[in-house]
Structure formats: structure tokens, C-alpha cells
Amino acid sequence: MGDFNSRVSNYSDFVANDENNINLTHILPDNYKSDFQLTRKSPDKIINPQGRDLLDLCVSAQLRILNGRFIGDLLGNMTFFSMKGCSVVDYAITSESLLSSVNYFIVKTPSYFSDHNQIVTHLKCDGKLPNINNSNKKIDFEFKWTNTSKLLLENELNEKYIYEELNNFQQTNFENTQDGLNRATDLISDIYITLSHKYNMSPNESKEFWKLLRTIKINKDKNDDNMLDLSQFADHFKNQCKPEKIDKKFEKSIFEELCKTEKLLTSKESDTPITISEIKTQIKRLKSGKSCGPDKICYEIIKHRSSSVNVNRIS
């Protein structure tokens, strides 16, 4: 569902008369399923290139447009309104197999909030979800690609154990069943995870972290001589915010900018009444092709007003 920017008029989105066409019997495969013939009505009589592409997609994928076909929109309704006209560009599309599940399709009335009409469809569902046994392998760490990951990966791929694991995977005969697919997925996932642990460590297990940790010499002695003096600790943080050299020129420029900003904030120019020339200037800047507001007056009417309509006073 949505705005496809495609105008398809009332052209067919299915192959017409394909079930009774004798000339196609020697071309179509034995399991070919004929399209369901269901006519569609549309008040839009124009088709554009995007509409032809949409119809080709529907025919090839056996998709069907709900507009103009179901209760609530049997005659078809326009979905887009603008100063240049109206058209049908918003569609609800479903597969042919789900047509029997569609209860109704409605194009709602226009509103002031959008130039597109809201479209609503209702599908019949039993509300039951199948029981899915999710046996996917969970990864308990986060990968982090670093500048050295590529080189580490290349070096790791040359290791003997990787050749053995890949060769074991290729020589294993997996059953053509769901269990066989799951087994193959788990095996190749184990290989990838093993590689990832080698060349692409998680943030908590990065090589840089452990390398830094090894360089730190831990002093196991807990003598008072190794304790930091509290006065030194306080002086350290007191001097953190003290600049060694103050740039007087930079400080002066900042002060001047603050003074200018303060003058702008205290200026009474913003409190003066709005002038007619300011209104005329803003009218010229209005954009065309926009939706009108609750007053139902379009910008084009205000911009291209006749000479008899002028802004003479402000009420």
C-alpha cells in the first residue's frame, strides 16, 4: 500500500484469456496457472510510463491491484488532488492467492492535511501464528572491525586448521531436509565465529586492550609509602583548568561578539508593527503547488491576484 506515482487507468494487470488461447498451449508449461480474470474500474483515463512498469510487474508476479475491484471502491475513486487536476496514484496491491481474503477496500474522503486520500483495506486472518522453533546460533559478543582486521584475517586464512575445517565442510554430505540445512548452517557459522575471534575481536576483547594491560606493572605491595598524598591529589585537579597561556586577542574577540549578541537581544526592532511591504515580500516567496489550509485559499490565488486586489492596510 502507498503512493506508487503510477497512473494505470483501467488497463489490465493480468493476462487476458490465457486459459482458452490455443496458440499458447505448446509454449506454456504443464503446471502453468491461468490468471484470474477480474475486471477493474478507474476514473483516471491516463497511463504514464511508471504505470506501465507497475502493470508489467503485476502481470509477471501475479499481483493484483485492489483499487476499483472490491466493496467500498467498486467504481473507483481518485486518490490525489492538486491544482493541476486529480489522479489515481495510491494503490493497495496483493498477490492473486490472497484475493479471497480481502473483505473490502476503501478510498477515504479528502482532508486538509494532505493532497492524498487515505486508503484502507481489510483482510480476513485466523489470528493464529505458527510455532517456529528458532534454533539459530546466538553470538554472545560484538564484532568490531579495525584497521588491522584485514591483515589478521589474511594471515589466519593461511593457517592449517582453517584448511582442515573448510575441507571437512565440503566433504560432508548434508541431507536435503530442514535438519540438513540447519546442520550445514551451524557448521559454517562455527568456522566464521572462530575466524572472527581471531581477527575481529569484540570491544571487550581487543588485542590493543590486552597489549596495554600487559605493559602495566602491577605493584602488589600495599605499603603506605606508595600511597598518593591527598594534597598532591587535590593540587592535580585544581591545575587541570588553568591555561598555561591566555590568548588576550582571542578573549577580546569573544567579548566583542557577546556584546553584539546582547545588543540584538535587547533591540526593539523585532517589536515594531508589521509593514505592508514586508507582507508583499513574503507573498512573493510563497511556493506554488502546495496544499491549501483550512481557509481553502491556495497560494497561487494570493500570488497571482488581480490588480484590483491589493494589500492596503493591516487589520
Sequence and secondary structure as in RCSB ss.txt:
>XXXX:A:sequence
MGDFNSRVSNYSDFVANDENNINLTHILPDNYKSDFQLTRKSPDKIINPQGRDLLDLCVSAQLRILNGRFIGDLL
GNMTFFSMKGCSVVDYAITSESLLSSVNYFIVKTPSYFSDHNQIVTHLKCDGKLPNINNSNKKIDFEFKWTNTSK
LLLENELNEKYIYEELNNFQQTNFENTQDGLNRATDLISDIYITLSHKYNMSPNESKEFWKLLRTIKINKDKNDD
NMLDLSQFADHFKNQCKPEKIDKKFEKSIFEELCKTEKLLTSKESDTPITISEIKTQIKRLKSGKSCGPDKICYE
IIKHRSSSVNVNRIS
>XXXX:A:secstr
 EE    BTT  SS TT SS GGGTTTS TT           S   B HHHHHHHHHHHHHTEEE TTTSTT SS
    EEETTEEE  EE EEEGGGGGGEEEEEE   BTTBSB  EEEEE                 S     TTHH
HHHHHHHTSHHHHHHHHHHHH    SSHHHHHHHHHHHHHHHHHHHHHHS  GGG HHHHHHHHHS       GG
GS  HHHHHHHHHTTT  SS  HHHHHHHHHHHHHHHHHHT SGGGS   HHHHHHHHHT  SS    TT   HH
HHHT  TT       
